C-alpha cells in the first residue's frame, strides 16, 4: 500500500494500530537511548585523552608539551566519530519526537488532528526511504558547540600555559616563540598553526550554527523531521 495515498490521524487508528504504534515508539526510544550512550562514550574518550595529556605534560617542569598537541588531534578524531554517531541518533530521536508531538500529544489532549495533518505520511516516508536528517558538517557543528569546543579550549589554554610557565616564566615574546618550536618546526609556525586551529574551529561552530538557524529558524520545524 502506498503510504502517500492514506494519512490516518490519531482519531482514526483502531486499537490494533495504536498498539503497534506504541511498540514502534518504544523501539525508537530504545534505539535513541542506545545511540545516546554511544555519544557519551566518545566524549568520555576525549576527556580521558586530554586528562592523560595534562598529567604527562605537567608532571614536571621539563616535560614536553607534545602530548597536548597530540591530544588535540585525537579529540578532533573523536569529534568526527561522535558526529557520525549523532547522525544516526538524530534519526531515532526525531522519529520518537515526531510521534510524541503528532500522535500522543493530540491523543492526550483529546484532539482528532495533530499539528501537522500529514505527519503519518512524513513518518511512513522516513521508514520507506531512510536517510540522515542532517549533514555531517552540521552534526560536527552541533557536537562541537555542545561539548568539544570546551575540550579543545582547555587543551589550547593548557598548551600555551605550559610553554609560558615551564621551565620558568617567560620574559619576552621571543622566548615564547623559542619554546613553541617543535623539532625542525619553527616556533612562529607552531604559534600561527595553533591560532588557526583554534580560530578555525570557532568559525566552524559559528558557521554551522547559522546553518541550523537557516534551516529551522528560531522556532521548531513542523514541516520535517531532524
Buried (B, 14 or more C-beta within 10 A) or exposed (E): EEBEEEBEBBEEBEEEEEEEBEEBBEEBBEBBEEBBEBBEEBBEBBBEBBEEBBEBBBEEEEBEBBBBBEBBEBBBEBBBBBBBBBBBBBBBBBBBBBBBBBBBBBBEEEEEEBEBEBBBBBBBBBEEEEEBBBBEEBBBBBBBBBBBBEBBEBBBEBBBBBBEEBEEEBEEEEBBBEBBBBEEEEBEBBBEBBEEBBEEBBEBBEEBBEBBEEEEEEEEEEEEBB
